[in-house]
Amino acid sequence: MAKKLVITCALTGVLTDPKQFAVPVTPKQMAESARGAFDAGATVMHIHFRKQEEGKQHLPSWDPQVAYEIVEAVKQACPGVIINQSTGVIGPDISGPTAVMRKLKPEIAACNAGTLNYLKVRENGEWAWSPIVFDNPVEKVDAFLKVMKETGAVPEFECFDTGIVRSVELFKKAGLFTGKAHYNFVMGVASGMALSAKLLALLVEDLPNDSLWQVTAIGREEIWPIHQAAADLGGNLRTGLEDTFYLPNGEKARTNAELIESLAACALRAGHEIAGPEEARQLLHLTQREPVVSVS
């Protein structure tokens, strides 16, 4: 059955060096890149924030003022856009992302829903980077969810593995959050869920009936059949320079707009339409979020 699908653009990611690839970093760059993606069909912008000093722009920033200037620039460039704030940090100190959340009061905030050994091995057997434990124990998840409730952000649960997917319903049963669960299946990380249309279909089949879901596909041109499978199954869609640098034909994308154009084409091939900003708010149940509590 034809439906409206929500498209998210992951604008820049956490560590890509703008000297090596033209990812947007400054408020002006983020606004221009977001506008291109917005015009191509993305109504949600998933945003990581970077240090603005020359030579440090490959590093994350949790400066609330930096985040505010970026988001305000994006909002001015894209009237009605929905902001989805990144929150991921390693370790128990979440004061940075929660300070930004209290400053921005985003409509959506990412909630990494479980721990993952974040690994990759090169063809010669060497680690691509030193093995990382992306730690998201229950007490950390709960702390994030409390601030999301306080600020009115709807949590989007980032699920890197199948057990993490199942944990989300346990969080709900334990009273950590209420309402419809928003799942983001992160597929393609070498030590997480594989890029598999069969696996995606099983994940969707097992979700609680009132769930919302989308796929984050990490990789090169091999991600595009997964995006098409997500569209065929009626899921919401996401891509951007955080997730890939490659278009379906294997060529490198120059902009987020090019990636979003290809993603919108997946939706259209599946017989669906692209939701506008207010339609997206209704579909994602953002209009029903709790009133925001002002926190200084």
C-alpha positions as CSV (number, residue, x, y, z in Angstrom):
1,M,0.0,0.0,0.0
2,A,1.4,3.4,-0.9
3,K,2.4,5.6,2.0
4,K,4.4,8.7,2.8
5,L,7.9,8.0,3.9
6,V,10.1,10.3,6.1
7,I,13.7,10.9,4.9
8,T,16.5,11.8,7.3
9,C,19.8,13.3,6.1
10,A,22.8,12.5,8.3
11,L,24.8,15.6,7.4
12,T,28.3,15.2,8.5
13,G,29.1,12.4,11.1
14,V,31.5,12.4,14.0
15,L,35.1,12.2,12.8
16,T,35.5,12.6,9.0
17,D,38.2,15.1,8.4
18,P,37.0,17.9,6.1
19,K,40.5,18.2,4.7
20,Q,40.1,14.7,3.3
21,F,36.5,14.9,2.3
22,A,34.2,17.9,1.8
23,V,31.8,17.3,4.8
24,P,30.1,20.4,6.1
25,V,31.3,21.7,9.5
26,T,30.7,25.4,9.9
27,P,27.2,26.8,10.4
28,K,27.2,28.2,6.9
29,Q,28.4,24.9,5.4
30,M,25.8,22.9,7.4
31,A,23.0,25.2,6.4
32,E,23.9,25.1,2.7
33,S,24.3,21.3,2.7
34,A,21.1,20.9,4.7
35,R,19.2,23.1,2.2
36,G,20.3,20.9,-0.7
37,A,19.2,17.8,1.1
38,F,15.9,19.5,2.2
39,D,15.1,20.4,-1.4
40,A,15.8,16.8,-2.4
41,G,13.3,15.5,0.1
42,A,14.9,15.2,3.6
43,T,12.7,16.7,6.3
44,V,14.9,15.5,9.2
45,M,18.5,16.5,9.7
46,H,20.6,14.3,12.0
47,I,23.4,16.5,13.2
48,H,26.8,16.0,14.8
49,F,28.6,19.1,15.9
50,R,32.3,19.8,15.3
51,K,34.9,22.0,16.7
52,Q,35.1,25.2,14.6
53,E,38.8,26.0,15.0
54,E,41.0,25.5,12.0
55,G,42.8,22.2,12.3
56,K,40.3,20.8,14.8
57,Q,37.2,20.5,12.6
58,H,37.5,16.7,12.5
59,L,36.8,16.6,16.2
60,P,33.4,16.6,17.9
61,S,32.2,19.5,19.9
62,W,29.7,19.6,22.8
63,D,29.8,23.4,23.1
64,P,26.1,24.4,23.4
65,Q,26.7,27.7,21.7
66,V,28.4,26.0,18.7
67,A,25.5,23.6,18.4
68,Y,23.0,26.4,18.7
69,E,24.6,28.4,15.9
70,I,24.7,25.4,13.6
71,V,21.1,24.5,14.3
72,E,19.8,28.0,13.9
73,A,21.5,28.3,10.6
74,V,20.0,25.0,9.4
75,K,16.5,26.1,10.6
76,Q,16.8,29.4,8.7
77,A,17.9,27.6,5.6
78,C,15.2,24.9,5.8
79,P,11.9,26.3,7.0
80,G,10.0,23.6,9.0
81,V,13.0,21.2,9.2
82,I,13.1,18.6,12.1
83,I,16.3,18.5,14.1
84,N,17.6,15.1,15.2
85,Q,20.5,15.6,17.6
86,S,23.3,13.1,17.9
87,T,24.2,12.2,21.5
88,G,26.8,9.4,21.3
89,V,29.7,9.5,23.6
90,I,32.1,6.8,25.0
91,G,32.2,6.6,28.8
92,P,29.8,7.5,31.5
93,D,30.1,11.3,31.2
94,I,27.0,12.5,29.2
95,S,27.2,16.1,30.4
96,G,28.2,17.3,26.9
97,P,25.3,15.9,24.9
98,T,22.8,16.6,27.6
99,A,23.9,20.3,27.9
100,V,23.4,20.6,24.1
101,M,20.0,18.9,24.4
102,R,18.9,21.4,27.0
103,K,20.1,24.3,24.9
104,L,18.6,23.1,21.6
105,K,15.5,21.2,22.8
106,P,15.5,19.1,19.6
107,E,12.4,17.3,18.4
108,I,14.3,14.0,18.1
109,A,17.5,12.8,19.8
110,A,19.4,9.7,19.1
111,C,19.6,7.2,21.9
112,N,22.2,4.5,21.5
113,A,20.4,1.5,22.9
114,G,23.2,-1.0,23.7
115,T,26.9,-1.7,23.9
116,L,28.9,-2.8,20.9
117,N,32.5,-3.8,20.3
118,Y,33.1,-1.4,17.4
119,L,35.6,-3.2,15.2
120,K,37.0,-3.4,11.7
121,V,39.9,-5.4,10.2
122,R,41.8,-4.5,7.1
123,E,42.6,-7.0,4.3
124,N,46.1,-7.5,5.7
125,G,44.7,-8.6,9.1
126,E,45.5,-5.4,10.9
127,W,42.9,-3.4,12.9
128,A,41.5,-0.5,10.9
129,W,41.5,1.3,14.3
130,S,42.2,0.2,17.9
131,P,39.2,-1.8,19.0
132,I,36.6,0.4,20.7
133,V,33.9,-0.5,23.2
134,F,30.9,1.8,22.4
135,D,29.5,1.5,25.9
136,N,25.8,2.1,26.4
137,P,24.8,0.2,29.6
138,V,21.2,0.5,30.9
139,E,22.0,3.2,33.4
140,K,23.5,5.4,30.7
141,V,20.5,4.8,28.4
142,D,18.2,5.7,31.3
143,A,20.1,8.9,32.0
144,F,19.7,10.0,28.4
145,L,16.0,9.1,28.3
146,K,15.4,11.2,31.4
147,V,16.9,14.3,29.8
148,M,15.0,13.5,26.6
149,K,11.8,13.5,28.5
150,E,12.7,16.7,30.3
151,T,13.5,18.6,27.1
152,G,10.7,17.1,25.0
153,A,12.9,15.1,22.6
154,V,11.5,11.9,21.1
155,P,14.2,9.2,21.4
156,E,15.3,7.4,18.3
157,F,16.8,4.1,19.4
158,E,20.1,3.3,17.5
159,C,20.3,-0.5,17.3
160,F,23.6,-1.9,16.1
161,D,22.8,-5.6,16.8
162,T,19.7,-7.8,17.1
163,G,19.9,-8.1,20.9
164,I,19.9,-4.3,21.1
165,V,16.8,-4.2,19.0
166,R,15.1,-6.6,21.5
167,S,16.3,-4.5,24.4
168,V,14.2,-1.5,23.4
169,E,11.0,-3.3,24.2
170,L,12.5,-4.3,27.6
171,F,13.3,-0.6,28.3
172,K,9.6,0.2,27.6
173,K,8.4,-2.6,29.8
174,A,10.7,-1.4,32.6
175,G,9.2,2.1,32.3
176,L,12.3,3.8,30.9
177,F,10.2,5.5,28.2
178,T,6.6,5.5,27.0
179,G,4.9,5.9,23.7
180,K,5.8,4.5,20.3
181,A,9.3,3.2,19.9
182,H,11.4,4.6,17.1
183,Y,13.9,2.1,15.9
184,N,17.0,2.9,13.8
185,F,18.5,-0.4,12.5
186,V,22.2,0.4,12.0
187,M,23.5,-2.1,9.4
188,G,26.9,-2.5,7.9
189,V,29.3,-1.9,10.8
190,A,31.7,-4.9,10.6
191,S,31.0,-6.0,14.1
192,G,27.3,-5.3,14.1
193,M,24.3,-6.2,11.9
194,A,25.1,-7.1,8.4
195,L,23.7,-5.4,5.3
196,S,21.1,-8.0,4.7
197,A,17.6,-7.6,3.2
198,K,16.6,-10.9,4.7
199,L,17.7,-9.8,8.2
200,L,15.8,-6.5,7.7
201,A,12.6,-8.3,6.8
202,L,12.9,-10.5,10.0
203,L,13.6,-7.5,12.2
204,V,10.6,-5.6,10.9
205,E,8.3,-8.7,11.2
206,D,9.2,-9.0,14.9
207,L,8.7,-5.4,15.9
208,P,5.8,-4.5,18.2
209,N,2.8,-3.4,16.1
210,D,3.0,0.3,17.1
211,S,6.7,0.8,16.2
212,L,8.3,3.2,13.8
213,W,11.6,2.2,12.0
214,Q,14.2,3.2,9.6
215,V,17.6,1.9,8.4
216,T,21.0,3.5,8.6
217,A,23.2,1.7,6.1
218,I,26.9,2.0,6.5
219,G,29.2,1.2,3.5
220,R,29.8,1.9,-0.2
221,E,27.5,1.3,-3.1
222,E,26.5,-2.1,-1.6
223,I,24.2,-0.2,0.8
224,W,21.7,0.8,-1.9
225,P,19.9,-2.5,-2.2
226,I,19.2,-2.3,1.6
227,H,17.8,1.2,1.1
228,Q,15.5,-0.2,-1.6
229,A,14.5,-3.1,0.6
230,A,13.6,-0.6,3.4
231,A,11.5,1.4,1.0
232,D,9.8,-1.7,-0.3
233,L,8.9,-2.7,3.3
234,G,7.5,0.8,3.9
235,G,10.1,2.0,6.4
236,N,11.4,5.5,6.8
237,L,14.8,6.2,5.1
238,R,18.1,7.8,6.0
239,T,21.4,8.5,4.4
240,G,24.0,11.2,4.2
241,L,27.8,11.9,4.3
242,E,27.9,10.4,7.8
243,D,26.9,7.0,6.5
244,T,28.4,6.8,3.0
245,F,30.3,8.7,0.4
246,Y,29.0,6.6,-2.5
247,L,26.1,6.8,-4.9
248,P,24.4,3.7,-6.3
249,N,26.6,3.7,-9.4
250,G,29.7,3.5,-7.3
251,E,30.7,7.1,-7.9
252,K,31.6,9.4,-5.0
253,A,28.9,11.7,-3.9
254,R,29.9,15.4,-3.9
255,T,27.0,16.5,-1.6
256,N,24.3,15.3,0.7
257,A,21.8,16.4,-1.9
258,E,23.0,13.8,-4.3
259,L,22.6,11.1,-1.7
260,I,19.1,12.2,-0.7
261,E,18.1,12.3,-4.4
262,S,19.1,8.7,-4.8
263,L,17.3,7.8,-1.5
264,A,14.1,9.5,-2.6
265,A,14.3,7.5,-5.9
266,C,14.1,4.3,-3.8
267,A,10.9,5.5,-2.2
268,L,9.4,6.4,-5.5
269,R,10.3,3.0,-7.1
270,A,8.5,1.4,-4.2
271,G,5.4,3.3,-5.0
272,H,5.6,5.7,-2.0
273,E,5.6,9.5,-1.7
274,I,8.0,11.7,0.3
275,A,6.6,13.3,3.5
276,G,6.9,17.1,3.9
277,P,7.9,18.6,7.3
278,E,4.4,18.7,8.9
279,E,3.5,15.3,7.4
280,A,6.7,14.0,8.9
281,R,5.8,15.4,12.3
282,Q,2.5,13.6,12.2
283,L,4.0,10.3,11.0
284,L,6.7,10.4,13.7
285,H,4.2,11.5,16.4
286,L,6.3,14.6,17.2
287,T,3.2,16.7,17.5
288,Q,2.2,14.7,20.5
289,R,5.5,15.1,22.5
290,E,5.3,16.3,26.0
291,P,5.6,20.1,26.8
292,V,9.2,21.2,27.1
293,V,10.4,22.1,30.5
294,S,12.6,25.2,30.5
295,V,16.0,24.4,32.0
296,S,18.7,27.0,32.5
